[in-house]
Amino acid sequence: VSVERTRALLANYFYFQDLSIADIYQMRKSLEPELAASLAGKLNSEQLAELRMLANQFPKPAESAEEEKEQHIASLAFHSKLSDFGKNKLLGFIIGFMSQILTELTLYKKLYEPPNFELWSKGREHQLQLIDALDRGDTTKAREIMTSHMQIAETLMKQQEAQIVRRFIAE
């Protein structure tokens, strides 16, 4: 069974479990800093270049909801790519799966509306700092950067989710 098929089956299961941003970030905050730390000093120049390309894909904030959506997807692709680079295949699978369901949740709930400058700015800043720490082999800094990123991203995504609820109630 392929990774894609396995993730699709799990996504179908969790579709009916009413996952929240908080549920996903509870796991992300525990796992992603450990993945980042494990990758410090272990990535080759091609892998680092691939991460830089993803981080620099959107050098300016979104000017529309569609562009914001593309930025959200690209940001999560960065995390998925990190998970692909890890030696621990179980950890990589789980993180990749969480990136996938967070992408689907973001699209389904339109969590990219309205555009969120702070989410883009902090996310991009953390990605670039993380790449530098990974390149330098700084395990502690890589873990700290990813921990900070997960905490800020969770807060900002919960705010996006709350705006959707308020918008729904107003309608």
N, C-alpha and C positions, 0 to 999 in steps of 0.2 A: 504494500500500500504506500502510495507516495505521501510526502509531507503535505502537499496541497490538498489531497483527498482527506487526509486525517484532520487537517485544520478545518476543512469544509464541514465534515461530520460533527466536529466539536462545536463549530459555530452554529450549526443547526440546533444542537442540543441547548446551547446557552441562549439562543434566540428566545426561547420560551421561559427563561429564568429571570428576566427583567434585571439584567446587570446594570449597575450604575457606574458613573465615573469614579465614585469612591471605591467601589468593589475592585475595579481594574487598577486604580492607583495604589490600593493597599498592597497588591502583589508587585506592581512595578517598582514601588519604593524599596521593597526588600530585595528584589532580584537584579534590577538593572545596574545599581551601583557595583554589585559584585561582578557582573559581567564586564563592566568598564574596567574595574581594577584588574581582572584576569587578562585583559587585552593589552594592558600597558607594556610597551616595549616588545610586543609580540607580532605586531602587524608589519607587513612589508610595504615598500614604497607604493606599489599599485593599490593596495587596500587603503592606505592613508589618502592617496590621491582620489580614490572613489568617494571616500567620506568627505573630503574637501569639496569635491564637485557637488555632492548632495547639499552640503551646508551653504555653498555659494550659489545655489540654483536661484534663489530669490534674494538678491542683495538689497532690495527696497521693499518697504511695507506694501501690503495689498492696497489696491485702489478700487477694488470691487469685491463683491461677495464671491464671485467665481474665482478670482485670483486668490482670495483668502482660503477658499476650499482647496485649491491646488497647493497652497503653501502648507496647509495642515497635512495633506496626503504626503507631500515631500518630506516633511518633518518626521512623520511616522516611518517613512521609508528609510530614513537615516537609522532609526532604532532597529528596524528589521534587518538592515544591512549589518549593523553591529552584531546582532544575534547570529547571523550567518557566519561571522568570522570566529566565533568562540569554539573552543575545543570541546566544551561540555555540551553535547548535542541535546540533552534533555533541557538544560537551561536555555539554550538557543531556541529550541522548539517552543517552549513556553513563552519566552519573550516575543518571539516572532508571532505567535498566536495572539498575544495580547495586543501587539501593534495592529494586527489585522482586525480584531474585533473593535478596537478603539477607532480605527479608520471607518469601519462600517457604522458604528454608533455615531460618530461625528457626521457622517453623510446622512444617516437616517434621521437624526434629530436636528440636522442643520446647525451644528454647534459652531460653524464657521461664520454665522451671522449674529450680530454685526461683526465686521472686521475688528480684530483685537491687536492693536499696535504693540502692547506690552508682551503679549504671548509670542508674537513674531520676534520682537527685539530680544527678549530674554532667552528664548529658545535658540535663536541663531548665535547669540553671544556664548551660550553654554556649549553649543556644538563646536564652535571654533576653539574655545578653551579646551574642550575635551580632546579634540584632535591633537592639539599641541602637547597635552599631558600624555596621551597615548604614544606619540612620537618620541617624547623624552623618556618614556618608560617610568613615569611617575605614578605608581600604583595608588598612593594615598591621595594625590591630587585628582586623579581620574575618578576615584570613588567619591570624593567630596563634591566635585563638579556635578556628577550624575545625581547625587543625593539632593543637592540644591535644585537642580533642574526638575527632578521629580516633584519636589515639594512645591515649587513655584507653578509648574505646569498643572498640578492637581488643583491648586487654589484657583488659577485662572480658568481652567476648564469647568470647575464647579460653578464659577460665576457665569460662564457662558450657558451652562445648563439651566441655571436659575433664571437667566434672562429669557430663555425659551419658555419656561413655565409661566413667567409673568406675562409674556406675549400671548401665550395660549389662553390664559385666564382673561386677559383684556379683550380678546376676540370673543 
